[in-house]
Amino acid sequence: LANSLVKKWIESPMHRKNIKAPEMTKSGVGIARQGNRIIAAQVFGSR
């Protein structure tokens, strides 16, 4: 699951920009499951 999520985030221009931004030193991840559906979010911050 983790590899799949990271791959999708890297393929997303906005997520990739945040992942590679040196000022984004903090990150949080949330994952929820409802039946067969998985929803994941990643939040970036600088402080």
matplotlib code that plots the C-alpha trace (Angstrom):
import matplotlib.pyplot as plt

x = [0.0, 2.7, 4.6, 1.4, 0.5, 4.0, 4.0, 0.7, 1.8, 5.1, 3.0, 0.8, 2.5, 1.3, 2.3, 5.7, 6.3, 5.7, 7.6, 10.7, 10.4, 13.3, 11.2, 8.6, 10.2, 7.1, 4.6, 1.6, -0.3, -3.8, -5.4, -9.0, -10.7, -14.4, -15.1, -12.8, -12.1, -8.9, -8.5, -5.2, -4.1, -0.7, -0.2, 3.0, 4.3, 7.3, 7.0]
y = [0.0, 2.5, 2.0, 2.5, 5.7, 7.2, 6.3, 8.1, 11.1, 11.3, 11.1, 14.1, 17.4, 19.2, 16.5, 16.0, 19.8, 19.7, 16.4, 18.0, 21.4, 21.9, 24.3, 21.5, 19.9, 18.4, 15.9, 14.1, 11.1, 10.0, 6.8, 5.7, 2.5, 2.1, -1.4, -1.9, 1.8, 3.3, 7.1, 8.6, 12.2, 13.8, 17.2, 19.3, 22.1, 24.1, 24.5]
z = [0.0, 0.9, -2.3, -4.3, -2.5, -2.9, -6.6, -7.1, -5.1, -7.2, -10.4, -9.2, -10.2, -7.0, -4.6, -6.4, -6.1, -2.4, -1.8, -3.5, -2.0, 0.5, 2.7, 3.3, 6.3, 7.9, 6.6, 7.8, 6.3, 7.0, 5.6, 5.9, 4.7, 3.9, 2.6, -0.4, -0.8, 0.6, 0.9, 1.7, 2.2, 2.7, 4.2, 3.9, 6.1, 6.9, 10.7]

ax = plt.figure().add_subplot(projection="3d")
ax.plot(x, y, z, "-o")
ax.set_aspect("equal")
plt.show()
